Amino acid sequence: MNWIYIVENPINQQTASLTHVLEFCHAVSKIDRVTLISQAEPNSLPDIVDYQCLQIKPIRIRPHNLGYLLSTIKAYFYLQEISRSYKPDIIYERAVGFSLGPLMFARLRNISSVLEINGNWEDEHRLAVEQLSFPKKQLVSFINAFRGYSMILACHLAQQVIVVTPNLAVFLHAKGIRGENKIHIVGNGVNIERFKPLDEIKCKLDLGLHPDINYIGFVGNLALWQGVDDLISAYARLPQELKRKYYLLIIGSGPEYQRYMQISQELNLGNSVIFAGAKPYTSIPLYLGACSVLAAPKRPLLSGFSPIKIFEYLACARPILASAVEGLEFIESEKLGILFTPGDVNDLTIKLQTILNLPEEEKKEVGEIGRQYVVANHSWDAIVRTIRQYVN
């Protein structure tokens, strides 16, 4: 089969969205032909060796959601332009912006179409306007409402809809998106060849970290819902002997970066909290390998969670400390780590101390179970094979 995977917005940032798109296309390319179309410069995308990338020139206009509307129209005409050369059997669209153009093109050309939805757009819109003031808040709210209606229409246009969590399936049902075998729940995945167990000491030395210090690792976008401020506060409450033995290693950037650094300074944590900044995707396995324990202190979202980073953590065979939010229950039921009450710094402190005090052999055993779990359930190859069944 010949796939066109299209994303209407830029994907050339180091984000989970970029990881998802590139790893998905890589997995498809092992069994079918796939062409990735986005606003990104093809040369800016890492590790593209087994499939082709094309660029739709971005439309730069504010507010950006108005640019999204123009982008979906442009995507429709771009697909018309290239369709004779690429002859797609499947138009696969990652839902961003208005997501109508490619699906309308597929419907008119009688081509199989799939819409992939990774978040609750109403939740995202609410968060987007919280910090805005009049009149910008009203304008963005209006555009977001318009986009919400377009997303419902896009779901109706698509032959198949892929969602990453059960909560999203419930959300779509409430919006009237129904039909036999219309919505399919398929979680995120991990590249199990790239993310694998590595020697902890060697990783530390390669990164210039102290070999005698153990590290609690966090990797991700430093946004409010990630709960990294709770992790820093809990770390500050650890007994001194644990803080001398374990440092907190935070990899990533984002809107809360400066605030998190300020919290660390106010708590007088000194060099025991390391803000490493954003790192290339290819180097993340090395940072995860340098850590003894990995943390995901997320705050609840209406969509629930199927986080790529959790699966990357598990693939590297490290025990996990995570918040007990919807979608992460398996960490405790499968004995892959410890969960704490989201937003409860006292509980996080207790659970952090508990996981750090586990005997090394037990940490290793928990990590090995985690590795086995993602290999069996969440490789990108398995994810693609599952989705492929729905479009044949």
VENJONOR-V679149 format. One record per pair of residues at least 4 apart in sequence whose ideal C-beta (glycine too) atoms are under 6 Angstrom apart, sorted by the first residue. I is the first residue (numbers start at 1). GAP is how many residues later the second one is. D is the distance in Angstrom with one decimal. If there is no record, write none. Layout:
<<I GAP D> <I GAP D>>
//
This chain:
<<1 31 4.6> <1 88 4.5> <2 31 4.8> <2 85 6.0> <2 86 5.4> <2 87 4.8> <3 25 5.7> <3 29 5.8> <3 31 4.2> <3 87 4.7> <3 89 5.7> <4 31 5.3> <4 84 4.3> <4 87 5.4> <5 20 5.6> <5 29 5.9> <5 31 5.1> <5 87 4.7> <6 31 4.5> <6 87 5.2> <6 96 5.0> <7 4 5.4> <7 14 6.0> <7 31 4.3> <7 87 4.8> <8 63 4.7> <8 64 5.7> <8 67 5.4> <8 88 5.6> <8 89 4.6> <9 87 4.6> <9 88 5.7> <10 29 4.5> <10 30 5.6> <11 7 4.9> <11 10 5.5> <11 27 5.0> <11 29 5.1> <12 28 4.0> <12 32 4.4> <14 264 5.3> <16 292 4.8> <19 4 5.9> <19 289 5.6> <20 4 5.9> <23 168 5.2> <23 357 4.7> <25 9 5.2> <25 11 5.1> <25 26 5.4> <27 353 4.0> <27 354 5.0> <27 357 4.2> <28 4 5.5> <28 6 4.3> <28 356 5.3> <29 5 5.3> <29 21 4.4> <29 22 4.3> <34 17 4.8> <35 17 4.9> <35 51 5.8> <36 17 4.7> <37 17 4.8> <39 17 5.6> <39 19 4.1> <40 4 5.6> <40 5 5.7> <42 11 4.0> <42 13 6.0> <45 8 5.9> <48 5 5.6> <56 22 5.2> <59 8 4.8> <59 11 4.7> <59 12 5.4> <61 5 5.7> <61 6 4.4> <63 77 5.8> <65 78 4.3> <65 82 6.0> <68 29 3.1> <68 30 5.4> <69 29 5.3> <71 26 5.7> <72 25 5.8> <72 26 4.3> <72 28 4.9> <72 29 4.0> <73 28 5.7> <75 26 4.0> <75 27 5.3> <76 25 3.4> <76 28 5.9> <76 29 5.1> <79 4 5.8> <79 23 6.0> <79 26 4.6> <82 4 5.3> <88 23 5.8> <90 22 4.8> <90 301 5.5> <91 11 5.3> <91 15 4.1> <91 20 5.5> <91 22 4.7> <92 22 4.7> <93 6 5.8> <93 9 4.9> <93 22 5.4> <94 22 5.0> <95 4 4.9> <95 20 5.7> <95 22 4.6> <98 49 5.8> <98 52 4.3> <99 55 4.3> <100 4 5.7> <100 50 5.6> <100 54 5.5> <103 10 5.3> <103 51 5.5> <103 54 4.0> <103 55 5.4> <106 5 4.3> <106 7 3.7> <107 50 5.5> <112 47 5.8> <112 279 5.2> <113 45 5.0> <113 46 5.1> <114 46 4.7> <114 277 6.0> <115 39 5.7> <115 43 3.7> <115 46 5.1> <116 46 4.5> <117 46 5.1> <117 51 5.9> <118 46 5.4> <119 5 5.5> <119 184 5.1> <120 51 5.4> <120 182 4.7> <120 183 4.0> <121 27 5.7> <121 30 5.5> <123 179 4.3> <125 19 3.9> <129 8 5.1> <129 11 5.4> <129 12 5.5> <132 4 5.0> <132 5 3.9> <133 4 5.9> <152 23 5.3> <155 6 5.5> <155 22 4.4> <160 230 5.1> <161 22 4.9> <162 22 5.5> <162 24 5.3> <163 5 3.8> <163 6 5.2> <163 22 5.7> <164 23 5.5> <164 24 5.6> <164 142 4.1> <165 138 5.8> <165 139 3.8> <165 141 5.2> <165 162 5.4> <166 19 5.7> <167 136 5.4> <167 137 3.7> <168 135 5.4> <169 14 5.2> <169 16 5.5> <172 5 4.0> <172 11 5.8> <184 206 5.5> <186 197 6.0> <186 200 5.5> <186 201 5.8> <187 119 4.1> <188 118 4.6> <188 120 4.8> <189 189 4.9> <189 190 5.8> <189 191 4.1> <189 194 4.2> <190 5 5.5> <190 121 3.8> <190 122 5.3> <190 125 4.8> <190 184 5.5> <190 188 5.6> <191 4 5.9> <191 189 5.8> <192 123 5.4> <192 183 5.4> <192 187 4.8> <195 90 5.2> <195 117 4.8> <195 120 3.8> <195 121 5.5> <197 120 4.0> <198 5 5.3> <198 91 3.3> <201 10 5.3> <203 83 5.2> <203 86 3.8> <203 87 3.9> <204 5 4.1> <204 7 5.0> <204 86 4.8> <205 6 5.9> <207 83 5.6> <209 81 5.7> <213 34 5.2> <214 31 5.9> <214 32 4.8> <214 78 4.4> <215 32 5.5> <215 34 4.4> <215 75 5.8> <215 76 4.5> <216 30 5.5> <216 32 5.1> <216 77 5.1> <216 79 5.9> <217 32 4.9> <217 74 3.3> <217 77 4.8> <218 32 5.1> <218 77 5.0> <219 32 4.5> <219 33 6.0> <219 90 5.7> <220 6 5.5> <220 32 5.1> <220 89 5.3> <221 31 5.8> <221 33 4.4> <222 30 5.2> <222 31 6.0> <222 32 3.4> <222 34 4.6> <222 35 4.8> <223 31 5.1> <223 32 6.0> <224 32 5.9> <225 74 4.8> <227 70 3.7> <227 71 5.5> <227 72 4.9> <228 32 5.5> <229 34 5.6> <230 67 5.1> <230 115 5.3> <230 118 5.7> <231 64 5.6> <231 66 4.5> <232 31 5.3> <232 32 5.6> <233 112 4.9> <234 111 5.3> <234 114 4.1> <234 115 4.2> <234 118 5.3> <235 13 4.9> <236 31 4.2> <236 33 5.9> <237 112 4.5> <238 4 4.4> <238 5 5.2> <242 4 5.7> <242 114 5.8> <243 29 5.7> <246 110 5.8> <247 25 4.9> <248 25 4.6> <249 25 5.0> <250 25 5.2> <251 25 4.8> <251 28 5.6> <251 36 5.2> <252 26 5.8> <253 4 5.2> <253 24 5.6> <253 25 4.2> <256 4 5.4> <261 14 5.8> <264 5 4.8> <264 9 4.4> <269 4 4.5> <279 4 4.9> <285 4 6.0> <288 28 4.3> <289 27 5.9> <293 26 5.6> <293 62 5.6> <294 19 4.3> <294 24 4.8> <294 26 5.4> <295 26 4.8> <296 14 5.7> <296 26 4.1> <297 26 5.5> <298 25 5.0> <298 27 5.4> <299 43 5.4> <300 25 5.0> <300 42 5.8> <304 22 3.9> <304 23 4.2> <305 20 5.8> <305 22 3.5> <305 23 5.7> <306 21 5.6> <311 63 5.1> <311 67 4.8> <313 5 5.9> <313 7 5.4> <314 56 3.7> <314 60 4.6> <315 59 4.9> <317 50 3.7> <317 51 5.7> <317 54 4.3> <318 49 5.0> <319 18 4.9> <319 44 5.2> <319 47 4.1> <319 48 5.6> <320 11 5.7> <320 16 5.9> <320 17 3.4> <321 16 5.9> <321 17 5.4> <321 31 5.9> <321 34 5.1> <322 6 5.1> <322 9 5.4> <322 17 5.7> <323 17 6.0> <323 19 3.8> <324 15 4.1> <325 17 5.5> <329 4 5.9> <330 4 5.1> <331 5 4.8> <331 6 4.8> <331 8 5.9> <332 7 4.8> <334 39 5.6> <336 34 4.4> <338 13 5.0> <338 17 5.0> <340 7 4.6> <340 8 4.7> <340 11 4.1> <341 6 4.5> <348 4 5.9> <358 4 4.6> <358 5 5.2> <374 4 4.5>>
//
